[in-house]
Amino acid sequence: MAEEWREFACAPGLRIEAHERLVELQFTQVSIALSKIEATMERLERRLWLAVYGVVAAVLVQGVQQLLDMAA
């Protein structure tokens, strides 16, 4: 009979353990989601800078063409 008491686990203790595991899983999922969001933001930032550099290059090319037309 003493062995039966050793294996007994109370319901509140089991609920706390289950809640701790659930919270750990939720934090893991949030961490994974944040990693994906950060990677997406980095790609978006690279595309944005590429667009900015493209616009600056186009403006500079037009300015150089106008200067060459004036000199000719």
Contact map, one row per residue, 1 for C-alpha under 8 A:
111110000000000000000000000000000000000000000000000000000000000000000000
111111000000000000000000000000000000000000000000000000000000000000000000
111111100000000000000000000000000000000000000000000000000000000000000000
111111110000000000000000000000000000000000000000000000000000000000000000
111111110000000000000000000000000000000000000000000000000000000000000000
011111110000000000000000000000000000000000000000000000000000000000000000
001111111000000000000000000000000000000000000000000000000000000000000000
000111111100000000000000000000000000000000000000000000000000000000000000
000000111110110000000000000000000000000000000000000000000000000000000000
000000011111110000000000000000000000000000000000000000000000000000000000
000000001111111000000000000000000000000000000000000000000000000000000000
000000000111111100000000000000000000000000000000000000000000000000000000
000000001111111110000000000000000000000000000000000000000000000000000000
000000001111111111000000000000000000000000000000000000000000000000000000
000000000011111111100000000000000000000000000000000000000000000000000000
000000000001111111110000000000000000000000000000000000000000000000000000
000000000000111111111000000000000000000000000000000000000000000000000000
000000000000011111111100000000000000000000000000000000000000000000000000
000000000000001111111110000000000000000000000000000000000000000000000000
000000000000000111111111000000000000000000000000000000000000000000000000
000000000000000011111111100000000000000000000000000000000000000000000000
000000000000000001111111110000000000000000000000000000000000000000000000
000000000000000000111111111000000000000000000000000000000000000000000000
000000000000000000011111111100000000000000000000000000000000000000000000
000000000000000000001111111110000000000000000000000000000000000000000000
000000000000000000000111111111000000000000000000000000000000000000000000
000000000000000000000011111111100000000000000000000000000000000000000000
000000000000000000000001111111110000000000000000000000000000000000000000
000000000000000000000000111111111000000000000000000000000000000000000000
000000000000000000000000011111111100000000000000000000000000000000000000
000000000000000000000000001111111110000000000000000000000000000000000000
000000000000000000000000000111111111000000000000000000000000000000000000
000000000000000000000000000011111111100000000000000000000000000000000000
000000000000000000000000000001111111110000000000000000000000000000000000
000000000000000000000000000000111111111000000000000000000000000000000000
000000000000000000000000000000011111111100000000000000000000000000000000
000000000000000000000000000000001111111110000000000000000000000000000000
000000000000000000000000000000000111111111000000000000000000000000000000
000000000000000000000000000000000011111111100000000000000000000000000000
000000000000000000000000000000000001111111110000000000000000000000000000
000000000000000000000000000000000000111111111000000000000000000000000000
000000000000000000000000000000000000011111111100000000000000000000000000
000000000000000000000000000000000000001111111110000000000000000000000000
000000000000000000000000000000000000000111111111000000000000000000000000
000000000000000000000000000000000000000011111111100000000000000000000000
000000000000000000000000000000000000000001111111110000000000000000000000
000000000000000000000000000000000000000000111111111000000000000000000000
000000000000000000000000000000000000000000011111111100000000000000000000
000000000000000000000000000000000000000000001111111110000000000000000000
000000000000000000000000000000000000000000000111111111000000000000000000
000000000000000000000000000000000000000000000011111111100000000000000000
000000000000000000000000000000000000000000000001111111110000000000000000
000000000000000000000000000000000000000000000000111111111000000000000000
000000000000000000000000000000000000000000000000011111111100000000000000
000000000000000000000000000000000000000000000000001111111110000000000000
000000000000000000000000000000000000000000000000000111111111000000000000
000000000000000000000000000000000000000000000000000011111111100000000000
000000000000000000000000000000000000000000000000000001111111110000000000
000000000000000000000000000000000000000000000000000000111111111000000000
000000000000000000000000000000000000000000000000000000011111111100000000
000000000000000000000000000000000000000000000000000000001111111110000000
000000000000000000000000000000000000000000000000000000000111111111000000
000000000000000000000000000000000000000000000000000000000011111111100000
000000000000000000000000000000000000000000000000000000000001111111110000
000000000000000000000000000000000000000000000000000000000000111111111000
000000000000000000000000000000000000000000000000000000000000011111111100
000000000000000000000000000000000000000000000000000000000000001111111110
000000000000000000000000000000000000000000000000000000000000000111111111
000000000000000000000000000000000000000000000000000000000000000011111111
000000000000000000000000000000000000000000000000000000000000000001111111
000000000000000000000000000000000000000000000000000000000000000000111111
000000000000000000000000000000000000000000000000000000000000000000011111
